[in-house]
């Protein structure tokens, strides 16, 4: 799990190299079909339509075959994903990558709320796609634009520093969850599955912000960064997205105080993923 905002290099050493060219490639082969499923609750979530449009256009530009479903119920979240998985398994040619974008209101335990107000566990949706035989050994990317709790991060550090103090202190307004790298090994309850990349628009327990006129900072920044460098390594691009999101000051609809946001990126990818 990472919320790093920049490249982290711990030593001046030569990078690891495969001993022979016979070893598997260090980069995923994306020559097969790419499929994307976008499930978005738009009702009572103003601005989501801008995220949907931006994400659909980006996926199409990256060569994904896009399926869009709006205002799904909690049951339809899983039903649409089951159909998506079955369609991929029935596909005659090779499938190389899948992207699932989930946009909805969320709860503190990772739940997503359907348009009917009922809950569905996002982890269950991850597992559903992970059972897809056509995607064995292939990258599966999950983008979740949803709240994960009710906490609002004010950030750390003073916001108005005299010019001479700016030299001595860290930049103001850094989210409290930023710059954290957690490595879990054999964690109880973890999926234990490789080739999964999950990106949350908010840190655990925190609110995800969405501008009613422009869309969410997460999706809009993601689209901006990826359009600027569509062939870049996805983990590196997401780190840049997180850096930009962390620099923003957000005004929530229920508060006049500026808040901070921070992404959480979870990866079990085994190779570089360049879309």
C-alpha positions, 0 to 999 in steps of 0.5 A: 500500500502506498500514498507516496508522492514521489519516487523513493530510491533508498540507495545508490546501487545498480538496479536488479536485472534478469540473469538471462533473456529467457526469463519472463518479460518485466512488462505485461503483454497488452497485445490482446483485448482490453476491456473496461467496465464503468459502474457509476451512481450519478443520482444525487452525486452532482459532478459524476457525469464529468468523471464518467465522460472523462474516463470513458474518453480516456479508456477509449483512447487507450484502446479499451472496449468500454461498457458503461452502466449508470445508477446501478443498484447494489445488486446490479453492481455485482450482476454487471460484474458477473456479466462482464466476467462471463463475457471475457471468459467467452471471448474467443481471442486473448484478453490482456487487461481489465479496468473496473471503475466504481463511482458511488457513495461509500461507507467506512468499511469499504462498502459502496452504496447502490442507487437504492441505498443498499450496500455492496462490498468492494472487496467482493467485486474485486474477487469476482473479477479475480475469478475470471479465467481469461484474466489469469496472469493479466493485470486487473485495475480497480479505480474507486471514487467513493468515500471510505468514512467521514473523517476530513483531513485538515492536513499538517503544517501552517498554511501561511508562513513568513517567507524566511520560515518557508526555508526551514519548514516543510511545505504547508498543507500536506495530508496526514496520510501522505508519504506512507509505504506499507508492505504486507506479507501473508496478511490474514484476510488478504486475497493472496492474488497477484496482478491486481492494482486498486486505487482509492480516491481517499485514504481509509476512513476519509471522505472523497471529494467531488466538485459538482461543476468539474468532477472529482479531483482524483478522476480528473487529475488521473485523466490529465496525467495519463493523457500527458504520458499514456505510455508511462508506467502506471504506478509512476503515473499514479504517484504523480496523480497522488502528488497533485491531489495532495497539493490541492486544498479542497472546500467541502460542501459542509464546511468553510475550512479547507481540507486535504485529500490523499490517494491510497494505492494497493498493488500486487502487480508482478510487472510494469504496467504501461497502458 
